[in-house]
Amino acid sequence: MELKKCDIRNYFKDHIDLENSIKKCDNTGDVVKAIITSNYFKNLNRDILMLNENNLSNGDKSYELNVNFKVDLCLRGEPDKEIPFKHSHSHNYVEMIYVYEGAYSQNINGEKVSLKQGECCMLNQNIKHRDEPIYSGDTVLFLSFSNKIFNKYLKEYINENKIIYEFINEKNEDERLVNQYILFKDGNNEAFNKILRHIVYEYFNKDIGTNYIIMGYIARLFNLLSTDYNEHVVIKDNAKKENIIFEQIEKYVDENISEVSREKIAENLHYNANYINTIIKINRGITYSEYIANKRLEASIELLKDSNISINNIIREVGYINKSYFYKLFLAKFGVTPKEFRMMLRNSFCEES
């Protein structure tokens, strides 16, 4: 069966509906409300789960796949509107990022990786990355693969594919120090697009044998990656010392958010206070003060999800004395007050239940 060329985005109705809602938003608070009440967000939470928590803030997160396979579309935003739930994260499944049309950039291990139309990036498990926004003219697909797919459905194909086999079976002795992703460039993108159109069609038009049909097409995708792409760039990044130090900083900040200071971080980790500034700037691109403010706001979001904690107590627990200053920061970040944010979360969870 040959599918006619069409706008592949037409299959992703929930994405389109949310993007149209975001266009009508006047501020970040409206964007937050549009996202957490959308079918896109509800379905995403169903298929991809937080490890050990369900967090809406902008801190680093870890996810697990609750299904064998998922195909998703990069959420298209508006240039003048911030989508607040774009954060650094990792997951326990393999992810393929493919530029169907246009271009795309992904922040991987703190570095920007740019892809052109027809290029592909595969991320191994546990690698830290952050999605960048896309705008008009770009169409980027995300394919997520559980371990079960490789072990049960694709084992015989993977074993014959040296590049994919070595990538999937890479064993990391220390997940903090060894990260891996692979870039596929200069390939037959029309053949790739054709297979993807079939996968997307089957994914959204489920029928008898759909799962096996999709697995067959995935095997063909992997074969194309290894045979028709002229450049395969496998990157194993032995994380820089600064990355490891930043993880130590982040752990200390998370555990001592109510009384954290640059001097206390330096004293506990045995580094110069000015060096702490440098490490944060390298890893986050912001100042120490901005970083701590963001972390405190993230912590406040977590506490706001617990309706038994008063907002005044939350302000104290995240390390602020001046209530007005906290409200000013929160409103500037999210476009709503803490009370309004809590009500939005409550209403969203009530709708789901």
C-alpha positions in Angstrom: 0.0 0.0 0.0 1.4 3.4 -1.0 0.2 6.4 0.9 -0.2 9.6 -1.0 2.1 12.4 0.1 0.2 14.5 2.7 0.9 16.7 5.7 1.9 14.1 8.2 0.9 16.5 11.0 -2.7 16.0 10.1 -2.6 12.7 12.0 -1.6 14.4 15.2 -4.9 16.0 16.1 -4.1 16.6 19.8 -0.9 18.4 18.9 -2.7 20.7 16.4 -5.5 21.5 18.9 -3.0 22.4 21.6 -0.9 24.5 19.2 -4.0 26.4 18.2 -4.9 27.0 21.8 -1.4 28.3 22.6 -1.7 30.8 19.7 -4.7 32.4 21.5 -2.9 32.7 24.9 -1.9 36.1 26.2 0.6 35.1 28.8 2.6 32.2 30.3 -0.2 31.4 32.7 -2.7 30.9 29.9 -0.1 28.7 28.1 0.3 26.6 31.3 -3.5 26.2 31.6 -3.8 25.3 27.9 -1.1 22.6 28.2 -2.3 20.8 31.4 -5.9 20.7 30.3 -5.2 19.4 26.8 -5.6 15.9 25.5 -2.0 16.1 24.3 -0.8 16.5 27.9 -3.2 13.8 29.3 -2.2 11.3 26.7 1.5 12.0 27.2 1.2 11.4 30.9 -0.5 8.1 30.1 2.2 6.8 27.8 5.3 8.3 29.5 5.6 8.1 33.2 7.8 10.0 35.7 10.2 7.8 37.6 9.3 8.1 41.3 7.3 11.3 40.9 5.0 13.3 38.6 6.5 16.7 38.3 5.4 19.6 36.2 8.4 21.9 37.0 11.4 22.8 34.9 14.1 20.7 36.7 15.9 17.7 35.3 13.5 14.7 35.1 13.7 11.0 34.3 11.0 9.2 32.4 10.0 5.7 31.5 7.9 4.4 28.6 4.6 2.8 29.6 4.0 1.4 26.1 6.1 -0.7 23.7 6.3 2.0 21.1 5.3 5.6 20.8 5.4 8.1 17.9 5.1 11.8 18.8 5.5 15.2 17.2 7.5 18.1 18.5 5.2 20.7 19.9 5.2 23.8 17.8 5.2 27.0 19.7 4.9 30.7 19.0 8.1 32.8 18.9 6.8 35.2 21.5 5.3 32.6 23.9 7.4 30.5 26.3 6.3 26.9 26.7 7.2 26.3 30.4 7.5 22.5 30.5 10.6 22.2 28.3 13.3 20.9 30.6 16.4 18.7 30.7 15.5 15.1 31.1 16.6 11.5 30.5 14.7 8.3 30.1 15.0 4.5 30.3 14.2 4.0 26.6 15.8 4.6 23.3 14.5 7.7 21.4 14.9 8.5 17.7 14.5 12.1 16.6 13.9 12.6 12.9 13.6 15.9 10.9 10.8 15.2 8.5 10.7 18.8 7.2 12.8 21.9 8.1 15.4 21.8 10.8 15.8 21.1 14.5 18.2 21.5 17.4 18.4 19.4 20.5 20.5 20.2 23.6 22.4 17.0 24.4 24.7 16.8 27.4 24.6 20.6 27.5 25.7 21.1 23.9 23.5 22.1 20.9 23.1 19.4 18.2 21.6 20.6 15.0 19.8 18.4 12.5 18.8 19.3 8.9 15.8 17.8 7.0 16.2 14.1 6.5 18.8 13.7 9.3 18.3 11.6 12.4 19.6 11.3 15.9 19.2 8.3 18.2 19.6 8.8 22.0 20.5 5.9 24.2 19.1 5.4 27.6 19.9 7.8 30.5 21.4 10.5 28.3 20.5 14.0 29.4 18.9 16.2 26.8 16.4 19.1 26.3 13.9 19.7 23.6 14.2 22.9 21.7 11.1 24.7 20.3 10.1 24.5 16.7 8.2 27.0 14.7 6.4 27.3 11.3 7.8 25.1 8.6 9.4 22.5 10.8 8.1 19.0 11.4 10.1 16.8 13.8 9.1 13.2 14.8 10.0 11.4 18.0 10.0 7.6 18.0 10.3 6.0 21.4 11.3 2.3 21.7 11.0 0.1 24.9 13.5 -2.5 25.7 10.9 -5.1 24.9 10.8 -4.1 21.3 14.4 -4.9 20.8 14.4 -8.1 22.9 11.1 -9.6 21.6 10.2 -8.2 18.2 13.4 -6.9 16.5 16.1 -9.1 18.0 16.9 -11.0 14.7 17.1 -7.8 12.7 19.2 -6.0 15.3 21.7 -8.8 15.5 22.4 -8.4 11.8 22.8 -4.6 12.0 26.2 -3.9 13.4 25.7 -0.1 14.0 22.3 -0.4 15.7 23.3 -3.6 17.6 26.4 -2.0 19.2 24.4 1.1 20.0 21.5 -0.8 21.7 23.8 -3.1 23.6 26.1 -0.5 24.8 26.7 -1.2 28.5 27.5 1.9 30.6 29.5 1.1 33.7 28.9 4.6 35.0 25.8 6.4 33.6 27.1 9.7 34.8 30.3 9.4 32.9 29.4 7.7 29.7 26.7 8.9 27.4 26.0 8.0 23.9 24.1 9.2 20.9 24.4 8.6 17.2 23.8 10.9 14.3 22.8 9.7 10.8 23.5 12.2 8.0 23.4 12.4 4.2 20.9 9.6 3.6 17.9 8.7 1.5 15.3 10.8 3.3 12.5 10.2 0.8 12.7 6.5 1.4 12.8 7.2 5.2 9.8 9.6 4.9 7.8 7.0 3.0 8.3 4.4 5.7 7.5 6.9 8.4 4.2 7.8 6.7 3.2 4.1 6.9 4.2 3.9 10.6 2.2 7.0 11.5 -0.8 5.8 9.5 -0.8 2.4 11.2 -0.2 4.0 14.6 -3.3 6.2 14.3 -5.5 3.7 12.4 -5.1 0.6 14.5 -6.4 -2.6 12.9 -5.7 -6.4 13.1 -2.0 -6.9 13.0 -1.1 -3.3 13.4 1.6 -3.9 16.0 3.4 -6.5 13.8 3.1 -4.2 10.8 4.7 -1.3 12.7 7.5 -3.6 13.9 8.2 -4.6 10.3 8.5 -1.0 9.2 10.7 -0.2 12.2 13.1 -3.0 11.1 13.2 -1.3 7.6 14.0 2.0 9.2 16.9 0.6 11.0 18.1 -1.1 7.9 18.0 2.2 6.0 19.9 3.9 8.8 22.8 1.4 8.5 22.8 1.0 4.7 21.6 4.2 3.0 23.0 6.9 5.3 26.6 7.7 4.3 27.6 9.2 7.7 27.2 7.5 11.1 28.6 9.6 13.9 28.6 7.7 17.2 29.4 10.0 20.1 30.4 8.7 23.5 30.8 11.7 25.7 32.9 11.1 28.8 31.3 13.9 30.7 33.6 16.8 31.6 34.6 17.3 35.2 32.4 20.4 35.2 29.3 18.2 34.4 30.0 15.9 37.4 30.6 18.9 39.7 27.3 20.4 38.5 25.5 17.3 39.4 26.9 17.5 42.9 25.8 21.2 43.1 22.4 20.3 42.0 22.0 17.5 44.5 23.1 19.8 47.4 20.8 22.5 46.3 17.8 20.2 46.0 18.5 18.8 49.5 19.1 22.2 51.1 16.8 24.5 49.2 15.5 26.4 52.3 18.9 27.6 53.4 21.2 27.2 50.4 23.9 29.8 49.7 26.8 29.9 47.4 29.2 29.9 50.3 27.6 26.8 51.8 27.7 25.0 48.5 31.4 25.8 48.2 32.2 24.8 51.7 30.4 21.4 51.5 31.8 20.5 48.1 35.2 22.0 48.8 35.3 24.3 45.8 35.9 28.0 45.5 32.7 30.1 45.6 33.5 31.8 42.3 34.1 28.4 40.7 30.5 27.5 41.7 29.3 30.5 39.6 31.4 29.3 36.7 30.1 25.7 36.8 26.5 26.9 36.9 27.1 29.2 34.0 28.7 26.5 31.9 25.9 24.0 32.5 22.8 26.2 32.6 23.9 29.4 30.9 22.6 31.6 33.7 23.9 33.2 36.9 24.0 31.6 40.3 21.2 33.9 41.5 19.0 33.0 38.5 19.7 29.3 39.0 18.7 29.4 42.7 15.6 31.4 41.9 14.6 28.8 39.3 15.2 25.9 41.7 13.2 27.5 44.4 10.3 28.1 42.1 10.5 24.5 40.9 10.4 23.4 44.6 7.4 25.6 45.2 5.5 23.9 42.3 6.1 20.5 43.9 4.8 21.8 47.3 1.8 23.5 45.6 0.6 20.1 44.4 0.1 19.2 48.1 -3.1 21.1 49.0 -2.4 20.6 52.7 0.6 23.0 52.8 -0.2 26.7 53.0 1.4 29.1 50.6 3.0 31.0 53.4 4.7 27.8 54.6 5.7 26.9 51.1 7.4 30.3 50.7 9.4 29.6 53.9 10.3 26.1 52.9 11.8 27.1 49.6 14.0 29.7 51.3 12.2 33.0 50.9 11.4 35.5 53.7 9.9 38.3 51.6 6.5 37.1 50.5 6.0 39.9 48.0 9.3 39.1 46.3 8.4 35.5 46.0 5.0 36.4 44.4 6.8 38.8 42.0 9.1 36.0 40.8 6.4 33.4 40.6 4.1 35.7 38.6 6.9 36.7 36.2 7.8 33.0 35.6 4.4 31.4 35.3 2.0 34.3 34.6 -0.3 33.3 37.5 -0.1 33.6 41.3 0.7 30.5 43.4 -3.0 30.2 44.4 -4.1 30.3 40.8 -1.5 27.8 39.8 -2.7 25.4 42.5 -6.3 25.8 41.4 -5.3 25.0 37.8 -3.6 21.8 38.9 -6.5 20.7 41.0 -9.0 21.3 38.2 -6.8 19.4 35.8 -6.5 16.4 38.1 -10.2 16.4 38.9 -11.0 16.3 35.2 -8.7 13.3 34.7 -10.3 11.4 37.6 
